[in-house]
Amino acid sequence: MTDLEKDVIDIIAKVSKKDPSELGLATRMAEDLMLKSMSRIELAALLDSKFGTTTSNFEIRMPKTVEEVIKLVQDKL
């Protein structure tokens, strides 16, 4: 696991109030973590703060899995 993947997983775990060890690349954002729109906005803000990116409310709603969130961040770097 890369540092970027670990950092993204740690942030997702914080927002979803889960232990990072419970999350995998295939973990689903809505079904498994119950992240609704307000949680996703919080997630976008934390990711942007950590990585110096800008993620719109529309963009953060698109990823279905942890792996897709990681890809979103990678594409912005």
Backbone as CSV, one residue per row, in Angstrom:
resi,resn,N_x,N_y,N_z,CA_x,CA_y,CA_z,C_x,C_y,C_z
1,MET,0.841,-1.186,0.000,0.000,0.000,0.000,0.885,1.248,0.000
2,THR,0.563,2.182,-0.877,1.350,3.416,-0.949,0.953,4.363,0.184
3,ASP,1.780,5.366,0.407,1.466,6.379,1.418,0.163,7.096,1.078
4,LEU,-0.029,7.389,-0.216,-1.250,8.066,-0.640,-2.473,7.209,-0.314
5,GLU,-2.419,5.930,-0.640,-3.546,5.031,-0.346,-3.822,4.992,1.151
6,LYS,-2.766,4.893,1.950,-2.926,4.851,3.403,-3.548,6.139,3.922
7,ASP,-3.081,7.279,3.420,-3.613,8.577,3.856,-5.091,8.710,3.498
8,VAL,-5.453,8.313,2.281,-6.855,8.405,1.855,-7.723,7.481,2.709
9,ILE,-7.265,6.270,2.941,-8.023,5.318,3.763,-8.178,5.847,5.183
10,ASP,-7.125,6.438,5.726,-7.211,7.009,7.082,-8.266,8.120,7.148
11,ILE,-8.328,8.952,6.116,-9.303,10.042,6.090,-10.724,9.488,5.940
12,ILE,-10.894,8.511,5.062,-12.221,7.890,4.902,-12.652,7.236,6.214
13,ALA,-11.716,6.578,6.888,-12.019,5.930,8.169,-12.456,6.962,9.206
14,LYS,-11.780,8.104,9.222,-12.140,9.167,10.171,-13.562,9.658,9.926
15,VAL,-13.890,9.928,8.665,-15.222,10.440,8.328,-16.303,9.396,8.611
16,SER,-16.000,8.133,8.331,-16.997,7.072,8.512,-16.999,6.485,9.929
17,LYS,-16.088,6.994,10.762,-15.970,6.517,12.149,-15.725,5.007,12.215
18,LYS,-14.820,4.558,11.362,-14.403,3.154,11.314,-12.905,3.078,11.582
19,ASP,-12.447,1.896,11.913,-11.009,1.667,12.037,-10.452,1.471,10.624
20,PRO,-9.319,2.079,10.308,-8.759,1.912,8.952,-8.569,0.449,8.548
21,SER,-8.326,-0.419,9.514,-8.123,-1.845,9.194,-9.406,-2.505,8.681
22,GLU,-10.554,-1.886,8.922,-11.829,-2.422,8.446,-12.078,-2.097,6.982
23,LEU,-11.282,-1.168,6.426,-11.508,-0.713,5.057,-10.585,-1.406,4.076
24,GLY,-11.132,-1.753,2.936,-10.352,-2.312,1.845,-10.638,-1.529,0.586
25,LEU,-9.926,-1.814,-0.479,-10.118,-1.082,-1.729,-11.529,-1.258,-2.276
26,ALA,-12.146,-2.401,-2.007,-13.483,-2.685,-2.528,-14.601,-2.218,-1.592
27,THR,-14.246,-1.640,-0.440,-15.267,-1.157,0.495,-16.098,-0.084,-0.201
28,ARG,-17.424,-0.263,-0.128,-18.343,0.654,-0.814,-18.679,1.845,0.083
29,MET,-18.651,3.011,-0.515,-18.850,4.245,0.240,-20.260,4.354,0.823
30,ALA,-21.272,4.080,0.028,-22.652,4.235,0.498,-23.134,2.996,1.254
31,GLU,-22.995,1.834,0.633,-23.555,0.615,1.197,-22.828,0.128,2.449
32,ASP,-21.499,0.175,2.435,-20.720,-0.355,3.565,-20.443,0.699,4.636
33,LEU,-20.170,1.928,4.218,-19.779,2.968,5.164,-20.897,3.954,5.486
34,MET,-21.997,3.853,4.761,-23.171,4.711,4.984,-22.846,6.201,4.867
35,LEU,-21.943,6.542,3.941,-21.590,7.949,3.753,-22.634,8.641,2.886
36,LYS,-23.339,9.570,3.477,-24.344,10.370,2.766,-23.682,11.652,2.275
37,SER,-24.475,12.532,1.705,-23.898,13.715,1.053,-23.108,14.616,1.999
38,MET,-23.591,14.843,3.208,-22.848,15.713,4.129,-21.506,15.084,4.510
39,SER,-21.487,13.786,4.705,-20.233,13.095,5.028,-19.264,13.161,3.855
40,ARG,-19.790,13.085,2.659,-18.929,13.156,1.474,-18.340,14.561,1.308
41,ILE,-19.115,15.582,1.661,-18.595,16.955,1.604,-17.467,17.115,2.623
42,GLU,-17.658,16.556,3.812,-16.598,16.563,4.834,-15.368,15.819,4.315
43,LEU,-15.599,14.676,3.677,-14.504,13.886,3.109,-13.734,14.704,2.074
44,ALA,-14.452,15.370,1.187,-13.794,16.192,0.154,-12.948,17.279,0.797
45,ALA,-13.484,17.930,1.835,-12.754,19.007,2.506,-11.464,18.482,3.144
46,LEU,-11.550,17.332,3.796,-10.359,16.753,4.441,-9.323,16.310,3.402
47,LEU,-9.788,15.701,2.312,-8.867,15.277,1.249,-8.194,16.495,0.625
48,ASP,-8.979,17.539,0.343,-8.416,18.751,-0.260,-7.394,19.403,0.665
49,SER,-7.702,19.406,1.954,-6.784,19.987,2.936,-5.476,19.199,2.988
50,LYS,-5.580,17.885,2.975,-4.400,17.012,3.074,-3.529,17.083,1.813
51,PHE,-4.182,17.068,0.636,-3.433,16.925,-0.613,-3.319,18.211,-1.431
52,GLY,-3.937,19.304,-0.955,-3.860,20.561,-1.684,-4.619,20.532,-2.997
53,THR,-5.689,19.753,-3.045,-6.503,19.630,-4.253,-7.794,20.419,-4.079
54,THR,-8.587,20.460,-5.140,-9.917,21.057,-5.080,-10.906,20.041,-5.641
55,THR,-11.822,19.599,-4.806,-12.802,18.589,-5.194,-14.197,19.178,-5.026
56,SER,-14.974,19.157,-6.091,-16.331,19.713,-6.025,-17.284,18.730,-5.340
57,ASN,-18.414,19.260,-4.895,-19.434,18.413,-4.280,-19.930,17.366,-5.264
58,PHE,-19.974,17.717,-6.548,-20.386,16.767,-7.580,-19.360,15.637,-7.718
59,GLU,-18.078,15.991,-7.769,-17.014,14.985,-7.965,-16.973,13.974,-6.825
60,ILE,-17.154,14.425,-5.587,-17.007,13.522,-4.449,-18.180,12.551,-4.346
61,ARG,-19.270,12.842,-5.054,-20.411,11.910,-5.044,-20.219,10.752,-6.003
62,MET,-19.276,10.862,-6.933,-19.111,9.856,-7.982,-18.456,8.548,-7.525
63,PRO,-17.402,8.579,-6.709,-16.745,7.316,-6.347,-17.682,6.390,-5.564
64,LYS,-17.688,5.126,-5.971,-18.527,4.124,-5.307,-17.738,3.320,-4.276
65,THR,-16.416,3.260,-4.448,-15.581,2.444,-3.558,-14.391,3.264,-3.051
66,VAL,-13.718,2.734,-2.049,-12.500,3.359,-1.522,-11.473,3.502,-2.649
67,GLU,-11.334,2.469,-3.462,-10.373,2.503,-4.566,-10.673,3.658,-5.528
68,GLU,-11.956,3.924,-5.785,-12.317,5.015,-6.684,-12.023,6.389,-6.065
69,VAL,-12.125,6.494,-4.745,-11.751,7.745,-4.073,-10.242,7.962,-4.219
70,ILE,-9.465,6.902,-4.020,-8.008,6.988,-4.183,-7.679,7.438,-5.608
71,LYS,-8.351,6.860,-6.599,-8.108,7.231,-8.000,-8.463,8.697,-8.242
72,LEU,-9.563,9.161,-7.650,-9.958,10.569,-7.779,-8.856,11.480,-7.275
73,VAL,-8.297,11.162,-6.112,-7.219,11.973,-5.545,-5.980,11.901,-6.437
74,GLN,-5.614,10.694,-6.869,-4.427,10.532,-7.726,-4.554,11.349,-9.004
75,ASP,-5.751,11.366,-9.587,-5.959,12.104,-10.832,-5.835,13.613,-10.639
76,LYS,-6.014,14.084,-9.403,-5.936,15.520,-9.125,-4.509,15.964,-8.777
77,LEU,-3.636,15.016,-8.472,-2.270,15.377,-8.090,-1.371,15.574,-9.295
